[in-house]
C-alpha cells in the first residue's frame, strides 16, 4: 500500500482510493438510489453533505 500525500490517494495492487470530487456526485447519487447497495449500509451521511454543499439536487 502506498500513500501519496500530495494527491491524497492510497494505492494498492487493486485499487486507487481518493477523496470525493464534485464530478463524483451523479455516480454517488445513482449508487445511493440502488436499493441493493443502500440496504447494506447503515447510514449514508455523505449524501446529506453533497446536498448541503450543492453538489447534487434532491
C-alpha positions in Angstrom: 0.0 0.0 0.0 1.3 3.4 -0.9 0.0 6.7 0.4 0.6 9.8 -1.8 0.3 12.9 0.5 0.4 15.3 -2.4 -2.6 13.8 -4.2 -4.2 12.4 -1.1 -4.5 8.9 -2.6 -4.0 5.4 -1.3 -2.8 2.9 -3.9 -3.0 -0.8 -3.6 -2.5 -3.6 -6.1 -6.2 -3.5 -6.9 -7.4 0.0 -6.0 -6.7 3.7 -6.0 -8.7 5.4 -3.2 -9.1 9.2 -3.4 -11.2 11.9 -1.9 -14.6 12.6 -3.4 -14.7 15.2 -6.1 -17.7 17.3 -7.3 -17.8 15.3 -10.5 -18.5 12.1 -8.5 -21.8 13.4 -7.3 -24.0 11.9 -10.1 -22.4 8.5 -9.7 -22.7 8.5 -5.9 -26.4 9.6 -6.1 -27.1 6.8 -8.6 -25.5 4.2 -6.3 -27.4 5.5 -3.3 -30.6 5.1 -5.3 -29.8 1.4 -5.9 -31.7 -0.5 -3.2 -29.3 -3.4 -3.4 -26.4 -1.2 -2.4 -28.4 1.0 0.0 -29.9 -1.9 2.0 -26.4 -3.0 3.1 -25.4 0.4 4.5 -26.3 1.6 8.0 -26.1 5.3 7.1 -25.1 7.4 4.1 -24.1 10.7 5.6 -22.1 11.8 2.6 -25.3 12.2 0.5 -26.5 14.8 3.1 -23.2 16.6 2.8 -23.4 16.6 -1.0 -26.9 18.0 -0.8 -25.8 20.7 1.7 -22.8 21.7 -0.4 -24.9 21.9 -3.6 -23.1 19.1 -5.3 -26.4 17.4 -6.3 -30.1 18.1 -6.1 -32.8 16.3 -4.2 
